[in-house]
Amino acid sequence: MTAPNTNPIFTLTPKIGIATVAAANTESDGTGVLVTLFTAGAQGSRIERIRYANAQSSAAASSAMVVRFFVSDTGGINPTLLVEVAVPAATRTVAVVGAGNVYTFTNGLSIPSGTIISVIQSVYAGAQDLMHYVAEGGDY
């Protein structure tokens, strides 16, 4: 029997995943088009947080929406809903920040090699709903 690890394990190589979502997908069961945000490295990976922000190019009101993150095994097979968050409507201007936030995984999210984290959003009524996503973590 192998003894459990008694020391914290840290990632070896910092890694970010980046995605832009410019289409709506209202499904919560993993069907439809999913946008890949992060793919785990050969020894597995850890994700600390996912930042998301409205990325429209000009001042406008974005739509209220639900953002869903999925976890799936190698190759994106069998997507499973990981978490969903509500994003309120916001009017972005040169002086006001648009919609966005940070989802933090308490104690981090360790994922095995090849695992894919994907993202969708429930509304895309036009350029005012363009969202950027950044997953912050690292590879073991």
C-alpha positions as CSV (number, residue, x, y, z in Angstrom):
1,M,0.0,0.0,0.0
2,T,1.3,3.4,-1.0
3,A,1.4,6.1,1.7
4,P,-0.7,9.2,1.0
5,N,1.1,12.3,0.1
6,T,1.8,14.4,3.2
7,N,3.3,17.5,1.5
8,P,1.5,20.0,-0.6
9,I,2.1,19.5,-4.3
10,F,2.7,22.6,-6.4
11,T,2.5,23.0,-10.2
12,L,5.7,23.0,-12.1
13,T,4.8,25.2,-15.1
14,P,2.4,28.1,-14.9
15,K,-0.4,27.8,-17.5
16,I,-3.4,29.9,-18.6
17,G,-6.2,28.9,-20.9
18,I,-7.9,31.5,-23.0
19,A,-11.3,31.4,-24.7
20,T,-13.6,33.8,-26.4
21,V,-17.3,33.0,-26.6
22,A,-19.3,34.7,-29.4
23,A,-22.3,32.5,-29.7
24,A,-25.1,31.3,-27.4
25,N,-25.6,27.8,-26.1
26,T,-28.6,27.4,-23.7
27,E,-28.0,23.7,-22.9
28,S,-26.8,22.6,-19.5
29,D,-26.2,19.0,-20.3
30,G,-23.0,19.5,-22.4
31,T,-24.7,19.2,-25.8
32,G,-24.2,21.9,-28.5
33,V,-21.0,23.7,-29.2
34,L,-18.6,24.0,-26.3
35,V,-15.6,26.3,-26.4
36,T,-12.4,24.8,-25.0
37,L,-10.9,26.9,-22.2
38,F,-8.1,24.7,-20.7
39,T,-6.6,21.4,-21.5
40,A,-4.6,19.5,-18.8
41,G,-1.0,18.7,-19.5
42,A,0.7,15.3,-19.6
43,Q,1.1,15.0,-15.8
44,G,-2.3,16.6,-15.0
45,S,-3.0,20.2,-14.1
46,R,-4.4,22.4,-11.4
47,I,-6.7,25.4,-12.0
48,E,-7.0,28.1,-9.3
49,R,-9.5,30.4,-10.8
50,I,-11.4,31.4,-14.0
51,R,-11.8,35.1,-14.8
52,Y,-14.5,36.3,-17.2
53,A,-15.2,39.7,-18.6
54,N,-17.3,41.5,-21.1
55,A,-15.0,42.3,-24.0
56,Q,-17.2,44.4,-26.3
57,S,-15.3,47.1,-28.3
58,S,-17.6,50.0,-27.6
59,A,-19.9,51.3,-24.9
60,A,-23.2,49.3,-24.8
61,A,-25.4,47.3,-22.4
62,S,-24.6,43.6,-22.3
63,S,-27.3,41.0,-21.7
64,A,-27.9,39.1,-18.4
65,M,-26.7,35.5,-19.0
66,V,-25.7,32.3,-17.4
67,V,-22.1,31.1,-18.0
68,R,-21.5,27.4,-17.7
69,F,-18.2,25.6,-17.3
70,F,-17.9,21.9,-18.2
71,V,-15.3,19.2,-17.4
72,S,-14.8,16.4,-19.9
73,D,-12.4,13.5,-20.3
74,T,-9.7,13.3,-22.9
75,G,-10.8,14.6,-26.3
76,G,-13.8,16.4,-24.9
77,I,-15.9,13.3,-24.5
78,N,-18.6,13.1,-21.9
79,P,-18.9,16.8,-20.8
80,T,-20.3,17.2,-17.3
81,L,-21.5,20.5,-15.9
82,L,-18.9,21.7,-13.4
83,V,-20.3,25.1,-12.3
84,E,-22.6,27.8,-13.6
85,V,-22.7,31.4,-12.7
86,A,-25.1,34.3,-13.3
87,V,-23.7,37.3,-15.1
88,P,-25.9,40.4,-14.7
89,A,-26.5,42.9,-17.5
90,A,-24.1,45.9,-17.3
91,T,-23.6,49.0,-19.4
92,R,-19.9,49.4,-20.1
93,T,-18.6,52.8,-20.8
94,V,-15.2,54.5,-20.8
95,A,-15.7,55.1,-17.1
96,V,-17.7,52.0,-16.1
97,V,-16.5,48.4,-16.0
98,G,-18.6,45.9,-17.9
99,A,-19.9,42.6,-16.7
100,G,-17.5,40.0,-15.3
101,N,-16.1,38.4,-12.3
102,V,-13.8,35.7,-11.0
103,Y,-14.8,32.1,-10.1
104,T,-12.3,30.7,-7.6
105,F,-11.9,27.0,-7.0
106,T,-11.5,26.6,-3.2
107,N,-8.4,24.6,-2.7
108,G,-7.9,24.5,-6.5
109,L,-9.2,22.0,-9.0
110,S,-6.8,19.2,-9.9
111,I,-7.6,17.5,-13.2
112,P,-6.0,14.5,-14.8
113,S,-3.9,14.5,-18.0
114,G,-6.0,15.4,-21.1
115,T,-9.0,16.6,-19.2
116,I,-10.7,19.6,-20.9
117,I,-12.5,22.5,-19.3
118,S,-15.0,24.1,-21.7
119,V,-17.3,27.2,-21.4
120,I,-20.6,28.3,-22.9
121,Q,-22.8,31.3,-22.3
122,S,-26.6,31.3,-22.5
123,V,-27.0,34.6,-24.5
124,Y,-25.2,36.2,-27.4
125,A,-27.5,38.9,-28.8
126,G,-24.6,40.7,-30.6
127,A,-21.1,42.2,-30.0
128,Q,-22.3,43.7,-26.7
129,D,-22.3,40.1,-25.3
130,L,-18.8,39.1,-26.4
131,M,-17.0,37.5,-23.4
132,H,-13.4,36.6,-22.7
133,Y,-12.4,33.8,-20.3
134,V,-9.0,33.1,-18.7
135,A,-8.3,30.0,-16.6
136,E,-5.3,30.5,-14.3
137,G,-3.4,27.4,-13.2
138,G,-0.4,25.3,-14.0
139,D,0.8,21.8,-15.2
140,Y,2.3,19.3,-12.8
